[in-house]
Amino acid sequence: MMMGSCPWRSSRPFFRMGHSTRKNLRSSSTPSTRTTPNYFADHMGDYEDVLASLETLNLSILKAMDYTKRVYESGSNVDQFVTRFLLKETANQTQSLLSSVESAVDAIDEQTNPARHYHGQAGHALVEPWYDSPVPSYAPPARVVPRDRGKGSQTGPSDPKEDGLEGQISRLAALIGRLEDKTLWFDLHQRLSDSESTACTYLLLVRDEMTVSHKHLGEFCSSLKQYLKSVAGERDCFHVTAVKLPDGVTFIVYEFWETEEDWKRHLQSATCKGFQHVKVDTLSQPEAISSVAVPGTT
């Protein structure tokens, strides 16, 4: 896996493009529209927190870009591999978040333009309203989630406020922070560093992305939890974890196997076949599976 050169200098102005805050809105008045900034500031509601979160996310991404540049100038093969993986995963998470926002915009456009909405459907709506389909929160078992220093997994009921767009952005910002800590990847690096005393010089990383039908979400989550528990107990599986993307119906499972043969053997197990049957009934589109061998240290 190789990554092309990145325009670092041009990426900074892009990420620094204006995210308006309450202070910006109050100070952006003109002689002809002096009441407009106060109007927006007094009616921002939860979007004030959203914009603040975007500002924090903006700074986190800038720091990550600087870190990526340093790694690709002087980092080891493992550091470069991990950074490349995290960069692509951050892009996927951000794109998923953007899709959720765009869906909300489309739904509002349909509400404010009935004629367009009428012509866009044949007997029933083509797009399911985003506000009519609450998605239950899902947290993988504490045994298999990435470890975060000083924090434990949350098992209690979620705050309704955290299930909205603000919560999604906050969770994304927190995810990027955890990825920068690289706690899980430190364990992986240590495992590879100790490979001199073992026969295994690499690990196989398997990524399985699944999009679930809304009406089968509960059944899928229940089966996924059981699958994660079972795989975590397998001797040849170094680590397994699951992530739910902000759209609420897309899940990504990451599995680290000792060898490709161990993973192929797992595919024939009763645990894997049972979960596969559930996926056939609950997924809204074919799953996307990819794998890559994590390189050894240099």
For each residue, the residues with C-beta under 8 A, 3 or more apart:
1: 81 84 292
2:
3: 6 72 84 87
4:
5:
6: 3 11 65 68 69 72
7: 10 11
8: 11 12 65 69
9: 12
10: 7 13 14
11: 6 7 8 14 15 65
12: 8 9 15 16 62 65
13: 10 16 17
14: 10 11 17
15: 11 12 58 61 62 65
16: 12 13 58 62
17: 13 14
18: 24
19: 51 54 55 58
20: 24 25 28 51
21: 24 25 48 51 52 55
22: 25 26 41 44 48 51
23: 26 27
24: 18 20 21 27 28
25: 20 21 22 28 37 40 41 44
26: 22 23 29 37 38 41
27: 23 24 37
28: 20 24 25 37
29: 26 33 34 36 37
30: 33 34
31: 34
32:
33: 29 30 36 37
34: 29 30 31 37
35: 38 39
36: 29 33 39 40
37: 25 26 27 28 29 33 34 40 41
38: 26 35 41 42
39: 35 36 42 43
40: 25 36 37 43 44
41: 22 25 26 37 38 44
42: 38 39
43: 39 40
44: 22 25 40 41 47 48 51
45: 48
46: 49 50 161 164 165 166
47: 44 50 51
48: 21 22 44 45 51 52
49: 46 52 53 166
50: 46 47 53 54 165 166 169
51: 19 20 21 22 44 47 48 54 55
52: 21 48 49 55 56
53: 49 50 56 57 166 169 170 173
54: 19 50 51 57 58 169
55: 19 21 51 52 58 59
56: 52 53 59 60 173
57: 53 54 60 61 169 172 173 176
58: 15 16 19 54 55 61 62
59: 55 56 62 63
60: 56 57 63 64 173 176 177 180
61: 15 57 58 64 65 90 176
62: 12 15 16 58 59 65 66
63: 59 60 66 67 180
64: 60 61 67 68 86 87 90 176 180
65: 6 8 11 12 15 61 62 68 69
66: 62 63 69 70
67: 63 64 70 71 83 180
68: 6 64 65 71 72 83 87
69: 6 8 65 66 72 73
70: 66 67 73 74 75
71: 67 68 74 75 79 80 83
72: 3 6 68 69 75 80 83
73: 69 70
74: 70 71
75: 70 71 72 79 80 83
76: 79 80 297 298
77: 80 81 295 296 297 298
78: 81 82 189 192 294 295 296 297 298
79: 71 75 76 82 83
80: 71 72 75 76 77 83 84
81: 1 77 78 84 85 294 295
82: 78 79 85 86 182 185 188 189
83: 67 68 71 72 75 79 80 86 87
84: 1 3 80 81 87 88
85: 81 82 88 89 205
86: 64 82 83 89 90 179
87: 3 64 68 83 84 90 91
88: 84 85 91 92
89: 85 86 92 93 179
90: 61 64 86 87 93 94 176 179
91: 87 88 94 95
92: 88 89 95 96 245
93: 89 90 96 97 172 175 176 245 246
94: 90 91 97 98 172
95: 91 92 98 99
96: 92 93 99 100 245 246 247 250
97: 93 94 100 101 168 169 172 246
98: 94 95 101 102
99: 95 96 102 103 247
100: 96 97 103 104 130 165 168 246 247
101: 97 98 104 105 165
102: 98 99 105 106
103: 99 100 106 107 127 130 247
104: 100 101 107 108 130 165
105: 101 102 108 109
106: 102 103 109 110 127
107: 103 104 110 111 127 129 130 131
108: 104 105 111 112
109: 105 106 112 113 116
110: 106 107 113 116 117 120 127
111: 107 108 114 117
112: 108 109
113: 109 110 116 117
114: 111 117 118
115: 118 119
116: 109 110 113 119 120
117: 110 111 113 114 120 121 125
118: 114 115 121
119: 115 116
120: 110 116 117 125 126
121: 117 118 124 125 126
122: 126
123:
124: 121
125: 117 120 121 128 129
126: 120 121 122
127: 103 106 107 110
128: 125 132 133 214
129: 107 125 132 133
130: 100 103 104 107 133
131: 107
132: 128 129
133: 128 129 130 214
134: 163
135: 163 214 217 248 249
136: 217 218 221
137: 158 162 163
138: 221 224 244 251
139: 145 153 154 155
140: 144 145 153 224 225 228 241 242
141: 144 145 153 225 228 229 232
142: 145 152 153 155
143: 228 229 232
144: 140 141 228 229 231 232 239 240 241 242
145: 139 140 141 142 153 241 242
146: 178 183 184 241
147: 183 184
148: 151 178 181 183
149: 181 183
150:
151: 148
152: 142
153: 139 140 141 142 145
154: 139 158
155: 139 142
156:
157:
158: 137 154 162 163 167
159: 162 163 167
160: 163 164
161: 46 164 166 167
162: 137 158 159 166 167 170 171
163: 134 135 137 158 159 160 167
164: 46 160 161 167 168
165: 46 50 100 101 104 168 169
166: 46 49 50 53 161 162 169 170
167: 158 159 161 162 163 164 170 171
168: 97 100 164 165 171 172 246
169: 50 53 54 57 97 165 166 172 173
170: 53 162 166 167 173 174
171: 162 167 168 174 175 246
172: 57 93 94 97 168 169 175 176 246
173: 53 56 57 60 169 170 176 177
174: 170 171 177 178
175: 93 171 172 178 179 243
176: 57 60 61 64 90 93 172 173 179 180
177: 60 173 174 180 181
178: 146 148 174 175 181 183
179: 86 89 90 175 176 182
180: 60 63 64 67 176 177
181: 148 149 177 178
182: 82 179 185 186
183: 146 147 148 149 178 186 187
184: 146 147 187 188 239 241
185: 82 182 188 189
186: 182 183 189 190
187: 183 184 190 191 239
188: 82 184 185 191 192 203 238 239 256 294
189: 78 82 185 186 192 193 297
190: 186 187 193 194
191: 187 188 194 195 203 238
192: 78 188 189 195 201 202 203 294 296 297
193: 189 190 297
194: 190 191 197 198
195: 191 192 198 200 201 202 296 297
196:
197: 194
198: 194 195
199:
200: 195 203 258 259
201: 192 195 296
202: 192 195 293 294 295 296
203: 188 191 192 200 238 256 257 258 293 294
204: 256 257 258 259 260 262 263 291 292 293 294
205: 85 254 255 256 291 292 293 294
206: 254 255 256 257 263 289 290 291
207: 252 253 254 289 290 291
208: 252 253 254 255 287 288 289
209: 250 251 252 287 288 289
210: 220 250 251 252 253 279 283 287
211: 249 250 283 284 285 287
212: 216 217 220 249 250 251 282 283 284
213: 216 217 249 282 283 284
214: 128 133 135 217 249
215:
216: 212 213 219 220 281 282
217: 135 136 212 213 214 220 221 248 249 282
218: 136 221 222
219: 216 222 223 278 281 282
220: 210 212 216 217 223 224 251 278 279 282 283
221: 136 138 217 218 224 225
222: 218 219 225 226
223: 219 220 226 227 274 275 278 282
224: 138 140 220 221 227 228 242 251 253 275
225: 140 141 221 222 228 229
226: 222 223 229 230 275
227: 223 224 230 231 271 272 274 275
228: 140 141 143 144 224 225 231 232 240 241 242 253
229: 141 143 144 225 226 232 233
230: 226 227 233 234 271
231: 144 227 228 234 237 240 255 266 271
232: 141 143 144 228 229 237 240
233: 229 230
234: 230 231 237 266
235:
236: 257 258 259 262 265 266
237: 231 232 234 240 255 256 257 258 262 266
238: 188 191 203 256 257 258
239: 144 184 187 188 254 255 256
240: 144 228 231 232 237 253 254 255 256
241: 140 144 145 146 184 228 253 254
242: 140 144 145 224 228 251 252 253 254
243: 175 251 252 254
244: 138 248 250 251
245: 92 93 96 248 250 251 252
246: 93 96 97 100 168 171 172
247: 96 99 100 103 250
248: 135 217 244 245
249: 135 211 212 213 214 217 284
250: 96 209 210 211 212 244 245 247
251: 138 209 210 212 220 224 242 243 244 245
252: 207 208 209 210 242 243 245
253: 207 208 210 224 228 240 241 242
254: 205 206 207 208 239 240 241 242 243
255: 205 206 208 231 237 239 240 263
256: 188 203 204 205 206 237 238 239 240 294
257: 203 204 206 236 237 238 260 262 263 266
258: 200 203 204 236 237 238 262
259: 200 204 236 262 263
260: 204 257 263 264 291 293
261: 264 265
262: 204 236 237 257 258 259 265 266
263: 204 206 255 257 259 260 266 267 291
264: 260 261 267 268
265: 236 261 262 268 269
266: 231 234 236 237 257 262 263 269 271 272
267: 263 264 272
268: 264 265 272 273
269: 265 266 272 273
270: 273 274
271: 227 230 231 266 274 275
272: 227 266 267 268 269 275 276
273: 268 269 270 276 277
274: 223 227 270 271 277 278
275: 223 224 226 227 271 272 278 279
276: 272 273 279 280
277: 273 274 280 281
278: 219 220 223 274 275 281 282
279: 210 220 275 276 282 283 287
280: 276 277 283
281: 216 219 277 278
282: 212 213 216 217 219 220 223 278 279
283: 210 211 212 213 220 279 280 286 287
284: 211 212 213 249
285: 211
286: 283
287: 208 209 210 211 279 283
288: 208 209
289: 206 207 208 209
290: 206 207
291: 204 205 206 207 260 263
292: 1 204 205
293: 202 203 204 205 260
294: 78 81 188 192 202 203 204 205 256
295: 77 78 81 202
296: 77 78 192 195 201 202
297: 76 77 78 189 192 193 195
298: 76 77 78
